[in-house]
Amino acid sequence: MPREQFAAVFAPYARRLSADILPRFEKAAIAAAQHEVGDEDAELPLRAEETTS
């Protein structure tokens, strides 16, 4: 997907997440959640070009 198309599709969701949803949580809760998330893709059915490694 070209960058422009990606931005057109996903930018509204990113804005809502940043402006409306995440501010409802305490910073400590967000920090704790960040520690729970690893950079592992093994459990996701991704194509080779979609992985983070």
N, C-alpha and C positions, 0 to 999 in steps of 0.2 A: 504494500500500500504506500503510495507516495506520501511524503511528509505533509503536504497541503491537505490531502484527503484525510489523513490521520488526525490532524489538528481540527479539521472541520467536524469530524465525527466525535472525537473524544474530549476536546477542549471544554465543552459545556459541562461534562461530567467532572472533569478535573476542577473546574471553577467551583462547582457546587460542593464537591468534597472539601476543598480548601476553605471556602467561605461559609458554608452552612453546616456541614456535618462535623468536621474535626474540631472546630471551636467549642462544641458542646461537651467535649471530653476534657478532663483535667490533664495537664501536661505530664504528670506522673503516670497516668494510665496510658497515654500515648507512648511514653518512653518504655514502659513495661512491655507493651505490645511489640515494639520494635525489637526488643531483645528476644522475643519468642519467634520471630520470623527469621528463618535462615535463607541462605541463597542456594537452596536446593530445588532442583526441578524434577527430580526422579519420580515424584508422585503425580506429575502432570503429564498428560498425553501430548507432548510437544514435538514438533518437527525439529530437525537438527538446527535449522536457522533461527528457531525461536528460543533456544536455550540461552542461559546467562553465562554458561561456562565456555 
